[in-house]
């Protein structure tokens, strides 16, 4: 991990995520790229926008990024931090910056129980990035602080997972943090174990035999509810998931279910691809 991209809208949730990113940067000896996307307010056809207005907004964004940079450097003066300000929609700016700086990791904040409108405005950007940009992405709930990562829980389907590289990616993160890897699968009540699931389970065990790991089965009709209940009762430092359709979590990243988990599960989420 050499470069960590940290998108910010200068909200408390984003500042909290930046603090989390600082700890990751210290752990990996990585540089941080702070990114802010500023959007122009609606304009009438008669008035439009002047160069002065655009220049003023860019200057304001740059000044806020500089202030955030100094705030983070005050906590660790040896950090390498760069700033990127760009006009446009948050997702587009983040995608462009991730390519420009060859980011290895993205860290974003998400608000807690702060009303539907705020959840939609801030949460949608984090979810869209985690779902569509194929760079590992941490989503940090508001007020959740960094703790040394000793345990990673991978919420994983037991069908055809062996046909992807997901287990190897989960293993990679586990080894990087020297953390225990927990495989968590949600099953419906009375669901029979299929041949495919049994085969996948054996395959996973074989791939993980060199690291500290375990597999847990949770019984619940609703995936998000099962995970929320399990992680509210069991300790973990990071919940890892995959938002692609070959995994059970293609349903998880539908807006209503995603936000239920993101806003109510008080754990850092790590989306992998």
N, C-alpha and C positions, 0 to 999 in steps of 0.2 A: 504494500500500500504506500504509494508515494504522494498522491494528490487527493484531497478530500474537498468536495464542492459543498458549500454551505449557502443555499439560497435563503434570503431574508427579506421580510417586509417590515423589519424593525419593531415587531410586536413582542410582547413578553414571551410568547411561545417560541418565536424565532430566536430570541436572545438565549432562551434556555437551551434550544437545540445547538446553538453556537458554542455554548459552554460545554455541552456533551461532545461536540466535535473537537474541541480543544484537547480534551482528555484522550480521545482517539488519536489525535495528531501527535501527542506526547508519547503515546504507547508505540505508534508505528514510526515515529520520527518523520512524519509526513508534513507537507505544506498544506495550508488552507487557502481556498479561493472563496472569498465572500462575493455573492452575486445578488444584485438587486435589479428587478425589472420595474421600470416606472412607466405608467400608462398616462396618456394625455386625457384630460376630461373631455366630455362631449362638446363638439363645436358646431356652431351654426354655419350654414353655407356662406352667409354674408361676412361673418367675422373670421372664421378659420383660425389658424394658429400662426403666430409670428415666430421668427427665428429667436426673438428674445424670450418668448415663453418657453420654447423647447430648451433653450440654453439654460434658463433658470431652473427648470425641472431636473435637467441633467446635473447641474451644479449641486442642487439640493440632495439628490441621490448620492453623489460622490462624497459630499460632506458627511452625510450620515454613515456611509460605509467607512470613511476614514475614522470617524468617532468610534464606531464599533470595533474597528481594527485596534485602535489604541486601548480600548477597554479590555480586549482579549490579551493584548501584549502586556498589559499591567499585571496579568495573572501568570504569564510566562514570557519573559522578554526574549527567549531563544526561539520562539515560534517564527516560522516563515509564513507570512500572510500577504496575499495579493487581493486586489479589489477589481470587480467587474461590474459596471453599470451600463444598462442597455434599455432602450425603449422597446416596448412590446408586451405581449401577453406572457405571464410568468412561465408557463410550460415551454413556450418557444425559446425564451431567453435561457432557461435552464438547459434545454436540449443543446442549444448552440454552444453554451459555455462548457458543457460536459465534453463536447467534441474538441473545442478549441484548446482546452487545458488537459485533455486526455485523462479525465477523472477516473479514479479507481473506486471511489465511494461517494455517495451523496448522503447528506444528513439534513433532514428537514423537521421543523416543529409542527405540532398540531394542537389546536386548542382543546380544552376539556369541555365540561358541560356549560357551554356559554351561549346557548340559544341556537336555533336552527339556522338563522341567517349567517352567523359567524362561523358555524360548522361548515356551511356550504362554501363560503368564500375562501376560507383558509384550508379546510380539509380537502376540498376537491383538487387543489394543486398538488398536495402531497400524494394523494391517492393516484392521480394521473401519472405523476412522475414514476412512482413505484411500479405502476402497471405497465407503462409503455416504454420507458427508457431502460434498456437492458444493462444497467449498472447497479450493483448492489446498493440498496437505499434504506437507510435508517429513518424511521418515522418516530420522533420522540414526543410523547404526550406532554402537555404542559405540566410543569412542576416535577416531572420525573428526572431525577438527577443521575449522573453517571456513577456506577459502581463497578469495580473490577469484575470483568466477565468471567465467571467460573462455570457457568452452566448455560447452554444454548438449547432451546426446545424447538425442534423442527416439526411444525404441524404438517403432516405428510400423508397423502393418500397411499393406500397399499395396492393400487392397481396401476401397472405399467410404469411405476417410478423407476424401475430398473432399466427402462429404455431411454432414460434421460441422464444428464450429468448432475442432476440435483443432489444426489447423495454425495458425490465427490466434492461438490461445492460446499455442502454442509460440513463435510469432513475437513475441508480446507480451512474454513472459519474456525472450527473447533480446535484444530492444531495451531492456528495462528494465535488464538487466545489461551491455548493450553487449557481448554474448557471441556467439561463433560458434555456429550451430545445426547439429548433425549429425543427420541422419535415419538410423536404423539399422533395417534390416529383416532378419528371420531367415527363410530359405527352406530347404525340405527339399532334399536332393541330388536332382538330375535333375528338379526341379520346373520345369515350363514356365511362362514368363511369359504370363499370361492377358491378354486385351484389357483387362479391368477394371484389372489392376495397371498396365499400360502407360498407360492413361488417367489413373489416379491419379497416377502418377509425373510425367506432364506437367503435371497440375493443380497438384501440390505445387511444382514448379519455378516455375510462373507466380506462385503466391502468395508465394514466398520470394525473388523476383528482386531485391528491394531490400535484402536483408540478406546478410551473410556466412554461407554455408551449404554443405553437401555431403551427398551420400547414399551410404550404405555398405550393401552386401548381405553378410550372413553366412550361410554354408551349414552347417546343422545340423538334425538331426531333432527335437531337444528345444529349445524356445525358451529356457528358463531357462539351460540349459547353454551354448547358443550365445552368449547375452548375457554370461554370466559369463566365458567364455573370451575373448570379444572385449574386454571392459572390463578384464580382468586384463592384457591385452597393449597396450591403447591408453589414452591419457590422456584423462580428462574430469573436469569438476568436479561435474556433476550428471547423473544418469540420470533422464530424464522418461518417464513412462508413463501410460497411461489404463486404468483397471480395468473399464471397461464392456464389455458383451457384444458391442457392434458392432465391437470391436477385438480383435486377436489375443490381447490380454492378459486376456480373460475367463478363459482357462485359467491365466494367470499368477497370478490372485488366488484360485485354489483353494489351500487352506491349505498343502499340502505343497510346491507349486512356489513360492508366494510366499515362504515362509520360507526355502527353499533360496536364493533370490536375496537376500532381505533380510538374512539372517544371514551369508551367505558373500561377498556382493559388497560390498567395502569402499568404497562410494561413497554419497553422499547420494542418496536417491530422492525424486522430486517427482511426486506423483500429481495429474493434472489431469482435468477433466471437461468 
